[in-house]
């Protein structure tokens, strides 16, 4: 039994030491350490998505939700045609987000890949 506990403890120690990184917190944060806040980056992304040229008018189901609980979906307006339109436009917006990240000439960082 003692041997089994020793193997488990050794394996756990190896796994934990493999998870440790050699960098400092400031070097891993990149642009955040320089004063760029994730809130401002998220706000920039929201503005960019609002001004993206769309092939069709904004889908009715993608409009900002209103009502109680910080907004609820407009379930009374959902039809198969409107749902398809909203899904297609949502996928187009997602593709535009991915293209903006992929075509960014800057070196990849946490801020311009995952946060964007």
N, C-alpha and C positions, 0 to 999 in steps of 0.2 A: 504494500500500500504506500509506503514511504517513497518508493521509486516512482510510482505513478504521480504523486503530488509534486515531486521534483520535476518531472517531465512537463507537467501542466504549468508550473511556475516558470520554468525556463522558456517554454513556448510563448507564454504570455509576455514575458520580458522582451523576447525577441520581436514580437509583434508590436509592442508599444514603442520600442526603440526605432523600429522601421517607420513609424508614423511621425517621429520627430523631424523637424525641418532645420536646416542650417541657417536660414535667413532670419533677419530681425523683423519685427512687426512692421516697422516703417518701410523696409524694402519690399515686403510682400504687399503692402497696401498701394504702392505706386502713387498714382495721382491723388488718392485720398489723403495721403500724408502731406501733399502739397497744398491742401486746403480745398480740394474739389469735393463737394458733398454729394452723396448719392441722391439726395432729394433734388438738387439742381439738375443732375443728369437725367433723372426720371422726368422732370418737368420739360427738359429739352426734347426728350423722346416723345412726350405727349404732344408737344407743339409740332414737331416734325410730322407725326402721324396725322395731325389735324389738317396740315397743309399739303399732304400728299395728293397728287392728282389722281382722281379715281375715274375709271372708265364709265361708271354709272353714278347716279346720285347716291348719297349715303343711304344705305339700307335702313328702312324704318325700324327694324328690330335692333340695329346697332346704335340708335340714338341713346343719349344719356337717360338712364332710368329715373323716374320721379316717383314720389309717393312716400309712404311710411317706410321705416327701417332703412333709411338712406337709399331708397329707390327699390322698386321691384320690376321684374320683367313685364312687358306688356302682353300678358298671356292672351288677352282678348283679341289681339291683332295677329296672332300666329296662325299662318296658313302654310301649307307645303310650299307654295310658290315664294312667299316672303321668307320662309326659313331657308330655302335654297339660295335666294338672293343674298341673305345675310351671311350664310356660310361661305359663299363664293367671294364676297367682298372681304370677309374676315381673313380668308386664306390669302387673298391678294395683299392685304395689309401685312400679314405675317411674312409673305415672300419679300415684300419691300423692306421690311425690317432686316431680314436675313441678308438681302442684297446690299443694304447700307453697311452692315457689319463686314461683309465679305469684301466690299470695294473700298473700305477705309484704308488709305495709304499709310496711316500711322502704325507703329508697332503694336501688336496686340497686348492689351492690358485688361485687368479685371473690369475697369470702368468702361472701356469701349467695346467689350465683347459681351460679358454676362449682364452688366447693368443696362447697356443699351438695348 
